[in-house]
């Protein structure tokens, strides 16, 4: 495969994660597995420039020539930020006449977060009503044309789009997932009349029933398409100017990469992709080190992201929302709350201390950054508690100002509560611990899993600062802090496989389906996958195809995905085996089965993966040793006691086999790890720091 060491031409790969506050860049030697890292504060007015600077810095530091790079895998929050900040393209929607309000009507149920807030409306749709244009046409539930496309209606819509100087158009008609003819005709006319437009057809990005999620997803894709296209084009050009011409791959929310050309067919695939990189890294790297059942805990500059990994496979979903609008694309099931380093700390109107969800981002950033921000944040709290080295934060990229942090915390927290700054800081830390523990409970306890059966993997700049306290709160027996935790997402992105997902909705009783019909649908999806993997230049022996069926009892409104381990050919003897697997899964999830009830086939799915050669995980022979601290720091521990002197260790001086007891601090350029009293830390053969709680379990 292009870019692997096996071809004798390329020796290195790069992973990039553009987060809300920092851009992380990781360089990996494909032969030795050696990792070099760089962390840069984002320049929001020049994201591409920040990325190029990081790549050049790493190449210069490692003495690597541009020609030695095999590929660059790039994850970015560009698309997500465009939606959240409402800075995407001016977008129009073309849909069936009388269906222009589907984005506002949505579902019958009011979102849970708003059910008791009757005076608060949902955020406005990305497409204003005057740009939601109805055109007469209709296809029925069997895919037959009932009403032909009204060309005069379409002419009027095109005129509005031209007059309003629209940049991007989403097209979504009823039942176009069965028959896309009308959507294709609209694209043909639009491309001829207005060739500059980005055009997204729902039938090409999501061949799935349910009109609201399909329309919403198409709108998301159209809204961010020009923004993402401009950014990727600019980045490729600026890399080329510096002689870096290796392939650039874009990381997706499903945990895999793809070529920019494939991603641009559905830019919504990059939405919410940022947190997925670290989950991929945890599943791969911790799996290689012998830990397969994990809870990931990623605290960056703006958020906490957590996901469940079982048997080295991350939980996935197709049911996520942004601003209460559904995004129906496959993605890792990462739960996010606003509890990052830049999250604002405040006391609300009834005297409650709250952390987030508002964030100060990179600029102006927390008060202690000294870049103009005057709001107290979680980073200010950690600085005042002594957990962060003011001169070594982010590898010295940012020098922290303690006086500014004290002023902000006194004004926003200590003053309103009538306590001193130290008490306010330790109290906020405990509040943050509870919020993080609740978020982890959402992906474990609320879904029937016991967090005590898993190891907690902490990464991001802030994850290791809070992991020990969170583990103690939840009764988790083991915390894993990998090497370079503050850049773990970039490392995961660097080793991600290629992946593509396909779906074709059917919505028919299984008894009414012929085996040949299902096989024909699966074969069409396989042909699409083969074309995309060819474009990715994946060798045939590195391809994995995983078909599945979405099934439900007739009359139900939600379905269960049932895999076909033997491929489509496993259906040759009938649907009996897959029906039995459906009954088993239904009983496991909902505690009952109804063997005599008819089953409905909702959709046929296919996941295609192109495996990449993984760099080795360097293993160093362990030598039992008691490490020597490099100094002490006065720390306010989360138990609320007065400050006490705590030994400080440097991560790069901790050899495999090293073991020491808490309380202790471990500093490294990208993060700081807090080890509490009653806990023991060791370093394994792969450089992971393993923190064990007294009486903790043996999750692995």
KEVEXMI-797393 format. One line per 2 residues: number of its first residue (from 1); their letters; for each residue x, y, z of C-alpha. Coordinates in nm, 3 decimals. Example, Ala and Ser with C-alpha at 12.3 -4.5 7.8 and 13.67 -1.06 7.14 Angstrom:
1) as) 1.230,-0.450,0.780 | 1.367,-0.106,0.714
This chain:
1) xx) 0.000,0.000,0.000 | 0.126,0.345,-0.079
3) xx) 0.296,0.501,0.221 | 0.390,0.182,0.403
5) xx) 0.749,0.083,0.486 | 0.702,-0.235,0.286
7) xx) 0.740,-0.054,-0.046 | 1.086,0.065,0.058
9) xx) 1.015,0.425,-0.037 | 0.857,0.598,0.261
11) xx) 0.960,0.583,0.623 | 0.729,0.814,0.819
13) xx) 0.367,0.911,0.868 | 0.212,1.218,1.030
15) xx) -0.109,1.255,1.230 | -0.268,1.596,1.285
17) xx) -0.548,1.696,1.520 | -0.677,2.051,1.496
19) xx) -0.867,2.103,1.820 | -1.050,2.397,1.969
21) xx) -0.742,2.538,2.143 | -0.430,2.360,2.013
23) xx) -0.310,2.195,1.695 | -0.130,1.868,1.769
25) xx) 0.112,1.709,1.522 | 0.268,1.363,1.562
27) xx) 0.547,1.211,1.348 | 0.584,0.831,1.362
29) xx) 0.871,0.623,1.227 | 0.702,0.332,1.048
31) xx) 0.993,0.096,1.118 | 1.073,0.164,1.483
33) xx) 0.746,0.313,1.605 | 0.937,0.610,1.751
35) xx) 0.710,0.912,1.806 | 0.794,1.284,1.784
37) xx) 0.537,1.548,1.879 | 0.461,1.918,1.848
39) xx) 0.181,2.124,2.003 | 0.095,2.471,1.877
41) xx) -0.157,2.728,1.996 | -0.418,2.773,1.721
43) xx) -0.420,3.080,1.503 | -0.791,3.081,1.423
45) xx) -0.741,3.322,1.133 | -0.484,3.089,0.977
47) xx) -0.557,2.724,1.068 | -0.373,2.590,0.762
49) xx) -0.067,2.798,0.851 | -0.065,2.655,1.204
51) xx) -0.074,2.301,1.064 | 0.207,2.365,0.816
53) xx) 0.419,2.524,1.088 | 0.371,2.217,1.307
55) xx) 0.466,1.978,1.027 | 0.778,2.176,0.940
57) xx) 0.879,2.202,1.305 | 0.862,1.825,1.347
59) xx) 1.047,1.747,1.024 | 1.326,1.988,1.114
61) xx) 1.351,1.860,1.471 | 1.366,1.495,1.361
63) xx) 1.591,1.557,1.060 | 1.337,1.401,0.824
65) xx) 1.312,1.502,0.458 | 0.972,1.573,0.305
67) xx) 1.023,1.290,0.055 | 1.036,1.040,0.341
69) xx) 0.675,1.107,0.437 | 0.431,0.836,0.326
71) xx) 0.112,1.016,0.415 | -0.052,1.271,0.641
73) xx) -0.377,1.187,0.821 | -0.562,1.498,0.929
75) xx) -0.849,1.540,1.173 | -1.009,1.879,1.213
77) xx) -1.292,2.060,1.388 | -1.335,2.296,1.094
79) xx) -1.675,2.154,0.994 | -1.807,2.126,1.348
81) xx) -1.701,2.479,1.438 | -1.860,2.615,1.121
83) xx) -2.195,2.477,1.237 | -2.167,2.572,1.603
85) xx) -2.049,2.924,1.523 | -2.289,2.956,1.226
87) xx) -2.000,3.042,0.993 | -2.076,2.797,0.713
89) xx) -2.181,2.869,0.356 | -2.501,3.043,0.256
91) xx) -2.714,2.737,0.189 | -3.047,2.661,0.021
93) xx) -3.265,2.351,0.042 | -3.469,2.212,-0.246
95) xx) -3.735,1.962,-0.140 | -4.088,1.852,-0.224
97) xx) -4.356,2.120,-0.234 | -4.520,2.157,0.110
99) xx) -4.222,1.995,0.284 | -4.006,2.305,0.318
101) xx) -4.070,2.327,0.695 | -3.948,1.978,0.781
103) xx) -3.637,2.118,0.953 | -3.852,2.319,1.195
105) xx) -4.126,2.061,1.244 | -3.870,1.787,1.314
107) xx) -4.001,1.518,1.545 | -4.317,1.528,1.751
109) xx) -4.125,1.495,2.078 | -3.964,1.803,2.230
111) xx) -3.591,1.749,2.306 | -3.532,1.630,2.663
113) xx) -3.307,1.929,2.736 | -3.593,2.167,2.648
115) xx) -3.896,1.978,2.775 | -3.935,2.199,3.082
117) xx) -3.797,2.514,2.921 | -4.111,2.615,2.739
119) xx) -3.991,2.969,2.671 | -3.674,2.854,2.496
121) xx) -3.682,2.764,2.129 | -3.452,2.526,1.948
123) xx) -3.167,2.687,1.755 | -3.272,2.812,1.412
125) xx) -3.217,2.579,1.113 | -2.902,2.632,0.909
127) xx) -3.122,2.722,0.610 | -3.359,3.017,0.663
129) xx) -3.718,2.968,0.550 | -3.693,3.192,0.242
131) xx) -3.416,2.965,0.109 | -3.611,2.644,0.168
133) xx) -3.767,2.595,-0.174 | -4.047,2.352,-0.259
135) xx) -4.070,2.189,-0.602 | -4.362,1.976,-0.721
137) xx) -4.263,1.609,-0.769 | -4.339,1.282,-0.592
139) xx) -4.201,0.927,-0.573 | -4.393,0.665,-0.379
141) xx) -4.275,0.417,-0.115 | -4.195,0.159,-0.383
143) xx) -3.972,0.399,-0.580 | -4.225,0.459,-0.859
145) xx) -4.276,0.810,-0.998 | -4.619,0.946,-0.905
147) xx) -4.565,1.309,-1.011 | -4.292,1.412,-1.251
149) xx) -4.055,1.693,-1.155 | -4.210,2.032,-1.234
151) xx) -3.944,2.208,-1.440 | -4.117,2.546,-1.405
153) xx) -4.105,2.515,-1.026 | -3.738,2.427,-1.053
155) xx) -3.673,2.732,-1.273 | -3.824,2.955,-1.003
157) xx) -3.609,2.790,-0.736 | -3.294,2.837,-0.944
159) xx) -3.381,3.204,-0.992 | -3.410,3.254,-0.614
161) xx) -3.079,3.075,-0.555 | -2.906,3.296,-0.813
163) xx) -3.063,3.617,-0.682 | -2.972,3.534,-0.319
165) xx) -2.613,3.444,-0.414 | -2.635,3.106,-0.249
167) xx) -2.307,2.912,-0.221 | -2.432,2.559,-0.155
169) xx) -2.754,2.362,-0.209 | -2.893,2.053,-0.037
171) xx) -3.148,1.848,-0.233 | -3.376,1.604,-0.052
173) xx) -3.697,1.452,-0.194 | -3.933,1.195,-0.047
175) xx) -3.825,0.834,-0.118 | -3.525,0.946,-0.323
177) xx) -3.329,0.675,-0.140 | -3.525,0.430,-0.359
179) xx) -3.527,0.635,-0.679 | -3.284,0.930,-0.708
181) xx) -3.394,1.038,-1.058 | -3.551,1.368,-0.952
183) xx) -3.256,1.467,-0.733 | -3.014,1.394,-1.015
185) xx) -3.221,1.606,-1.252 | -3.210,1.897,-1.007
187) xx) -2.832,1.871,-0.988 | -2.807,1.862,-1.366
189) xx) -3.010,2.182,-1.399 | -2.834,2.359,-1.110
191) xx) -2.486,2.269,-1.238 | -2.569,2.405,-1.580
193) xx) -2.722,2.729,-1.453 | -2.488,2.794,-1.158
195) xx) -2.167,2.592,-1.201 | -2.001,2.748,-0.894
197) xx) -2.243,2.584,-0.651 | -2.165,2.299,-0.414
199) xx) -2.457,2.055,-0.452 | -2.535,1.773,-0.207
201) xx) -2.793,1.505,-0.294 | -2.945,1.316,-0.002
203) xx) -2.970,1.005,-0.220 | -2.591,0.999,-0.256
205) xx) -2.489,1.062,0.104 | -2.764,0.875,0.294
207) xx) -2.980,0.619,0.115 | -3.193,0.580,0.424
209) xx) -3.556,0.639,0.512 | -3.679,0.890,0.776
211) xx) -3.708,1.227,0.606 | -3.609,1.456,0.892
213) xx) -3.267,1.296,0.966 | -3.195,1.258,0.594
215) xx) -3.284,1.619,0.519 | -3.094,1.746,0.822
217) xx) -2.782,1.547,0.732 | -2.790,1.672,0.373
219) xx) -2.817,2.030,0.499 | -2.524,1.982,0.736
221) xx) -2.315,1.846,0.448 | -2.406,2.132,0.215
223) xx) -2.352,2.397,0.483 | -1.991,2.294,0.554
225) xx) -1.890,2.178,0.204 | -1.743,2.508,0.075
227) xx) -1.569,2.572,0.408 | -1.406,2.228,0.418
229) xx) -1.317,2.234,0.049 | -1.147,2.573,0.083
231) xx) -0.952,2.465,0.391 | -0.830,2.134,0.245
233) xx) -0.734,2.295,-0.087 | -0.543,2.570,0.092
235) xx) -0.366,2.321,0.317 | -0.260,2.096,0.027
237) xx) -0.130,2.397,-0.166 | 0.069,2.531,0.129
239) xx) 0.220,2.193,0.202 | 0.317,2.158,-0.164
241) xx) 0.487,2.500,-0.153 | 0.718,2.355,0.110
243) xx) 0.790,2.041,-0.091 | 0.549,1.817,0.103
245) xx) 0.359,1.635,-0.169 | 0.263,1.308,0.003
247) xx) -0.107,1.210,0.010 | -0.329,1.392,0.259
249) xx) -0.613,1.187,0.409 | -0.904,1.326,0.608
251) xx) -1.016,1.167,0.934 | -1.388,1.088,0.971
253) xx) -1.620,1.060,1.269 | -1.644,0.683,1.208
255) xx) -1.281,0.644,1.317 | -1.126,0.595,0.972
257) xx) -0.962,0.808,0.705 | -1.043,0.862,0.339
259) xx) -0.920,1.069,0.047 | -1.040,1.431,0.039
261) xx) -1.230,1.355,-0.284 | -1.437,1.084,-0.115
263) xx) -1.495,1.291,0.199 | -1.613,1.587,-0.007
265) xx) -1.898,1.375,-0.145 | -2.036,1.392,0.210
267) xx) -1.857,1.653,0.422 | -2.086,1.564,0.713
269) xx) -1.856,1.263,0.763 | -1.608,1.498,0.934
271) xx) -1.862,1.636,1.180 | -1.779,1.539,1.540
273) xx) -1.466,1.360,1.415 | -1.228,1.538,1.653
275) xx) -1.283,1.318,1.960 | -1.279,0.996,1.754
277) xx) -0.903,1.006,1.691 | -0.811,0.951,2.053
279) xx) -1.063,0.668,2.082 | -0.896,0.495,1.786
281) xx) -0.559,0.547,1.954 | -0.686,0.402,2.282
283) xx) -0.839,0.096,2.116 | -0.529,0.028,1.905
285) xx) -0.242,0.122,2.133 | -0.390,0.006,2.462
287) xx) -0.502,-0.312,2.287 | -0.145,-0.379,2.178
289) xx) -0.039,-0.327,2.539 | -0.292,-0.581,2.665
291) xx) -0.589,-0.364,2.768 | -0.904,-0.427,2.567
293) xx) -1.200,-0.307,2.782 | -1.167,0.067,2.827
295) xx) -1.344,0.390,2.911 | -1.178,0.679,2.729
297) xx) -1.154,1.017,2.901 | -1.030,1.297,2.679
299) xx) -1.016,1.648,2.828 | -0.898,1.911,2.584
301) xx) -0.931,2.287,2.572 | -1.308,2.301,2.525
303) xx) -1.468,1.971,2.621 | -1.461,1.632,2.788
305) xx) -1.516,1.340,2.548 | -1.578,0.986,2.668
307) xx) -1.646,0.659,2.487 | -1.675,0.290,2.576
309) xx) -1.433,0.042,2.414 | -1.519,-0.327,2.451
311) xx) -1.280,-0.594,2.323 | -1.069,-0.321,2.154
313) xx) -1.374,-0.214,1.950 | -1.524,0.129,2.018
315) xx) -1.899,0.168,2.050 | -2.055,0.326,1.740
317) xx) -2.380,0.503,1.657 | -2.570,0.674,1.375
319) xx) -2.794,0.877,1.607 | -2.624,1.201,1.708
321) xx) -2.741,1.560,1.706 | -2.591,1.905,1.677
323) xx) -2.811,2.184,1.814 | -3.099,1.930,1.828
325) xx) -3.075,1.856,1.454 | -2.998,1.491,1.369
327) xx) -2.673,1.393,1.201 | -2.732,1.042,1.064
329) xx) -2.383,0.932,0.966 | -2.182,0.646,1.121
331) xx) -1.960,0.770,1.402 | -1.792,0.653,1.717
333) xx) -2.033,0.693,2.007 | -1.844,0.969,2.190
335) xx) -2.036,1.153,2.461 | -1.930,1.516,2.503
337) xx) -1.983,1.777,2.774 | -1.838,2.126,2.812
339) xx) -1.575,2.050,3.077 | -1.242,2.129,2.912
341) xx) -0.949,2.338,3.025 | -1.101,2.651,2.875
343) xx) -1.450,2.589,3.016 | -1.579,2.891,3.208
345) xx) -1.637,2.851,3.583 | -1.915,3.054,3.738
347) xx) -2.171,3.067,4.016 | -2.527,3.075,3.881
349) xx) -2.830,3.268,4.010 | -2.912,3.010,4.278
351) xx) -2.556,2.976,4.408 | -2.451,2.660,4.222
353) xx) -2.096,2.627,4.093 | -2.096,2.529,3.724
355) xx) -1.812,2.433,3.490 | -1.894,2.503,3.123
357) xx) -2.038,2.457,2.873 | -1.912,2.798,2.758
359) xx) -1.543,2.799,2.670 | -1.281,3.069,2.623
361) xx) -1.104,2.860,2.355 | -0.746,2.945,2.260
363) xx) -0.790,3.319,2.218 | -0.846,3.503,2.438
365) xx) -0.828,3.180,2.641 | -0.829,3.138,3.020
367) xx) -0.741,3.436,3.237 | -0.401,3.285,3.317
369) xx) -0.302,3.286,2.948 | -0.266,3.663,2.960
371) xx) -0.405,3.697,2.608 | -0.700,3.921,2.698
373) xx) -0.934,3.669,2.859 | -1.064,3.762,3.205
375) xx) -1.300,3.468,3.273 | -1.206,3.202,3.528
377) xx) -1.171,2.858,3.369 | -1.081,2.504,3.472
379) xx) -0.720,2.570,3.367 | -0.708,2.865,3.610
381) xx) -0.839,2.634,3.883 | -0.574,2.369,3.815
383) xx) -0.302,2.635,3.814 | -0.412,2.774,4.152
385) xx) -0.422,2.423,4.300 | -0.059,2.378,4.203
387) xx) -0.136,2.095,3.962 | 0.011,2.275,3.659
389) xx) 0.363,2.409,3.616 | 0.315,2.769,3.505
391) xx) 0.638,2.768,3.302 | 0.600,2.424,3.142
393) xx) 0.236,2.431,3.031 | 0.186,2.282,2.682
395) xx) 0.561,2.230,2.654 | 0.623,2.598,2.725
397) xx) 0.400,2.708,2.437 | 0.200,2.926,2.681
399) xx) 0.334,3.092,2.998 | 0.068,3.102,3.267
401) xx) 0.002,3.400,3.495 | -0.106,3.301,3.848
403) xx) -0.206,3.654,3.953 | -0.456,3.686,3.668
405) xx) -0.602,3.346,3.759 | -0.645,3.448,4.125
407) xx) -0.825,3.768,4.028 | -1.064,3.587,3.796
409) xx) -1.145,3.307,4.042 | -1.190,3.555,4.327
411) xx) -1.430,3.767,4.120 | -1.634,3.483,3.969
413) xx) -1.632,3.213,4.235 | -1.473,3.294,4.570
415) xx) -1.641,3.633,4.609 | -1.997,3.521,4.526
417) xx) -1.959,3.218,4.757 | -1.793,3.410,5.041
419) xx) -1.488,3.181,5.061 | -1.117,3.224,4.997
421) xx) -0.958,3.147,4.660 | -0.806,2.818,4.779
423) xx) -1.141,2.683,4.900 | -1.306,2.799,4.578
425) xx) -1.043,2.624,4.364 | -1.065,2.288,4.541
427) xx) -1.447,2.309,4.540 | -1.458,2.373,4.166
429) xx) -1.223,2.078,4.110 | -1.468,1.850,4.295
431) xx) -1.759,1.986,4.092 | -1.569,1.913,3.770
433) xx) -1.494,1.561,3.898 | -1.866,1.501,3.952
435) xx) -1.958,1.634,3.608 | -1.701,1.410,3.441
437) xx) -1.814,1.108,3.643 | -2.175,1.172,3.538
439) xx) -2.069,1.189,3.173 | -1.888,0.855,3.204
441) xx) -2.200,0.715,3.371 | -2.395,0.808,3.058
443) xx) -2.186,0.574,2.837 | -2.166,0.297,3.098
445) xx) -2.428,0.277,3.373 | -2.714,0.422,3.166
447) xx) -2.639,0.163,2.895 | -2.612,-0.138,3.122
449) xx) -2.234,-0.151,3.176 | -2.051,-0.134,3.509
451) xx) -1.761,0.115,3.494 | -1.575,-0.099,3.749
453) xx) -1.533,-0.365,3.478 | -1.321,-0.131,3.266
455) xx) -0.990,0.053,3.282 | -1.001,0.432,3.251
457) xx) -0.771,0.570,2.978 | -0.691,0.937,3.039
459) xx) -0.553,1.168,2.774 | -0.582,1.516,2.635
461) xx) -0.407,1.795,2.817 | -0.647,1.776,3.112
463) xx) -0.745,1.409,3.129 | -0.457,1.291,3.351
465) xx) -0.518,1.586,3.587 | -0.865,1.459,3.677
467) xx) -0.853,1.084,3.608 | -0.750,0.966,3.955
469) xx) -1.029,1.160,4.126 | -1.285,1.042,3.869
471) xx) -1.172,0.681,3.903 | -1.208,0.701,4.280
473) xx) -1.556,0.851,4.241 | -1.669,0.565,4.014
475) xx) -1.479,0.282,4.182 | -1.265,0.214,3.873
477) xx) -0.959,0.015,3.976 | -0.710,0.115,3.708
479) xx) -0.615,0.431,3.520 | -0.393,0.419,3.210
481) xx) -0.204,0.732,3.102 | -0.035,0.668,2.763
483) xx) 0.277,0.841,2.639 | 0.220,1.194,2.506
485) xx) -0.138,1.206,2.641 | -0.192,1.564,2.529
487) xx) -0.139,1.459,2.166 | -0.305,1.119,2.182
489) xx) -0.577,1.209,1.934 | -0.320,1.301,1.669
491) xx) -0.141,0.973,1.738 | -0.465,0.778,1.690
493) xx) -0.538,0.963,1.366 | -0.190,0.875,1.238
495) xx) -0.255,0.500,1.268 | -0.622,0.496,1.164
497) xx) -0.741,0.258,0.893 | -0.937,0.364,0.586
499) xx) -1.310,0.315,0.632 | -1.634,0.371,0.440
501) xx) -1.996,0.302,0.531 | -2.288,0.237,0.298
503) xx) -2.660,0.187,0.352 | -2.968,0.113,0.145
505) xx) -3.308,0.131,0.310 | -3.572,-0.125,0.211
507) xx) -3.848,-0.121,0.478 | -4.031,-0.441,0.388
509) xx) -4.137,-0.748,0.588 | -3.862,-1.008,0.574
511) xx) -4.118,-1.270,0.471 | -4.191,-1.064,0.158
513) xx) -3.824,-1.043,0.058 | -3.645,-1.284,-0.172
515) xx) -3.292,-1.387,-0.086 | -3.192,-1.274,-0.435
517) xx) -3.324,-0.921,-0.367 | -3.115,-0.881,-0.053
519) xx) -2.807,-1.024,-0.224 | -2.852,-0.781,-0.512
521) xx) -2.861,-0.485,-0.273 | -2.554,-0.612,-0.087
523) xx) -2.371,-0.664,-0.415 | -2.440,-0.305,-0.522
525) xx) -2.298,-0.177,-0.192 | -1.992,-0.401,-0.231
527) xx) -1.926,-0.259,-0.578 | -1.939,0.096,-0.437
529) xx) -1.700,-0.004,-0.159 | -1.458,-0.162,-0.409
531) xx) -1.447,0.160,-0.612 | -1.374,0.371,-0.303
533) xx) -1.105,0.134,-0.173 | -0.949,0.138,-0.521
535) xx) -0.939,0.519,-0.498 | -0.772,0.484,-0.157
537) xx) -0.516,0.249,-0.320 | -0.582,-0.031,-0.071
539) xx) -0.445,-0.372,-0.172 | -0.714,-0.645,-0.199
541) xx) -0.561,-0.850,0.082 | -0.600,-0.556,0.321
543) xx) -0.974,-0.510,0.264 | -1.243,-0.616,0.511
545) xx) -1.613,-0.599,0.422 | -1.870,-0.631,0.704
547) xx) -2.234,-0.650,0.586 | -2.528,-0.629,0.826
549) xx) -2.907,-0.595,0.829 | -3.120,-0.349,1.026
551) xx) -3.416,-0.549,1.157 | -3.716,-0.484,1.382
553) xx) -4.046,-0.641,1.471 | -4.320,-0.511,1.241
555) xx) -4.472,-0.205,1.405 | -4.162,-0.102,1.599
557) xx) -4.003,0.240,1.540 | -3.640,0.148,1.608
559) xx) -3.425,-0.128,1.467 | -3.131,-0.348,1.566
561) xx) -2.827,-0.397,1.346 | -2.755,-0.768,1.300
563) xx) -2.418,-0.858,1.149 | -2.365,-1.123,0.882
565) xx) -2.032,-1.279,0.992 | -2.026,-1.510,0.689
567) xx) -2.098,-1.227,0.445 | -2.404,-1.205,0.218
569) xx) -2.345,-1.569,0.117 | -2.456,-1.673,0.468
571) xx) -2.812,-1.592,0.356 | -2.804,-1.858,0.085
573) xx) -2.990,-2.104,0.309 | -3.259,-1.852,0.405
575) xx) -3.321,-1.592,0.676 | -3.353,-1.840,0.963
577) xx) -3.009,-1.784,1.118 | -3.026,-1.404,1.099
579) xx) -3.377,-1.406,1.247 | -3.250,-1.610,1.543
581) xx) -2.962,-1.366,1.596 | -3.213,-1.080,1.589
583) xx) -3.427,-1.246,1.857 | -3.116,-1.303,2.073
585) xx) -3.003,-0.941,2.040 | -3.351,-0.810,2.110
587) xx) -3.369,-1.015,2.428 | -3.024,-0.898,2.539
589) xx) -3.112,-0.533,2.481 | -3.476,-0.526,2.588
591) xx) -3.508,-0.843,2.802 | -3.771,-1.014,2.584
593) xx) -3.822,-1.184,2.248 | -4.132,-1.259,2.040
595) xx) -4.042,-1.558,1.818 | -4.373,-1.565,1.632
597) xx) -4.379,-1.194,1.552 | -4.305,-1.098,1.189
599) xx) -3.972,-0.922,1.133 | -3.916,-0.625,0.904
601) xx) -3.600,-0.559,0.703 | -3.535,-0.187,0.734
603) xx) -3.192,-0.144,0.571 | -2.890,-0.328,0.434
605) xx) -2.558,-0.191,0.558 | -2.194,-0.242,0.462
607) xx) -1.880,-0.125,0.638 | -1.563,-0.140,0.430
609) xx) -1.224,-0.113,0.598 | -0.880,-0.086,0.440
611) xx) -0.622,-0.197,0.695 | -0.293,-0.006,0.712
613) xx) 0.032,-0.150,0.839 | 0.075,-0.042,1.200
615) xx) 0.408,0.083,1.329 | 0.534,-0.138,1.611
617) xx) 0.471,-0.036,1.971 | 0.827,-0.019,2.107
619) xx) 0.873,-0.245,2.408 | 1.148,-0.178,2.660
621) xx) 1.271,-0.433,2.909 | 1.139,-0.350,3.256
623) xx) 1.380,-0.301,3.543 | 1.224,-0.263,3.887
625) xx) 1.324,0.077,4.020 | 1.205,0.349,4.252
627) xx) 1.224,0.677,4.062 | 1.370,0.993,4.207
629) xx) 1.153,1.307,4.211 | 1.293,1.619,4.049
631) xx) 1.145,1.844,4.315 | 0.832,1.930,4.509
633) xx) 0.526,2.144,4.447 | 0.275,2.277,4.697
635) xx) -0.056,2.130,4.591 | -0.415,2.170,4.704
637) xx) -0.537,1.811,4.688 | -0.904,1.750,4.597
639) xx) -0.985,1.639,4.955 | -1.001,2.006,5.053
641) xx) -0.704,2.002,5.294 | -0.450,2.283,5.306
643) xx) -0.170,2.285,5.054 | 0.099,2.023,5.105
645) xx) 0.432,1.954,4.944 | 0.401,1.677,4.687
647) xx) 0.691,1.511,4.501 | 0.713,1.592,4.132
649) xx) 0.842,1.339,3.876 | 0.932,1.393,3.513
651) xx) 0.770,1.150,3.271 | 1.079,1.116,3.053
653) xx) 1.280,0.993,3.354 | 1.037,0.716,3.444
655) xx) 1.173,0.391,3.303 | 0.959,0.079,3.252
657) xx) 0.933,-0.105,3.582 | 0.939,0.216,3.787
659) xx) 0.690,0.220,4.076 | 0.594,0.488,4.329
661) xx) 0.307,0.582,4.558 | 0.082,0.885,4.568
663) xx) 0.025,1.161,4.634 | 0.251,1.268,4.350
665) xx) 0.264,1.480,4.037 | 0.408,1.364,3.702
667) xx) 0.495,1.644,3.461 | 0.548,1.611,3.088
669) xx) 0.529,1.863,2.803 | 0.174,1.780,2.692
671) xx) 0.004,1.710,3.025 | 0.031,1.657,3.400
673) xx) -0.083,1.348,3.592 | -0.214,1.371,3.948
675) xx) -0.177,1.056,4.160 | -0.377,1.064,4.484
677) xx) -0.297,0.921,4.821 | -0.367,0.549,4.842
679) xx) -0.281,0.495,4.476 | 0.028,0.331,4.324
681) xx) 0.175,0.414,3.985 | 0.394,0.194,3.766
683) xx) 0.533,0.219,3.414 | 0.476,-0.080,3.185
685) xx) 0.703,-0.209,2.907 | 0.536,0.020,2.652
687) xx) 0.582,0.338,2.853 | 0.219,0.357,2.970
689) xx) 0.174,0.485,3.324 | -0.063,0.255,3.514
691) xx) -0.225,0.402,3.825 | -0.386,0.142,4.051
693) xx) -0.637,0.230,4.320 | -0.614,0.061,4.656
695) xx) -0.838,-0.246,4.637 | -0.905,-0.172,4.266
697) xx) -1.013,-0.429,4.011 | -0.822,-0.596,3.733
699) xx) -0.996,-0.453,3.426 | -0.807,-0.527,3.107
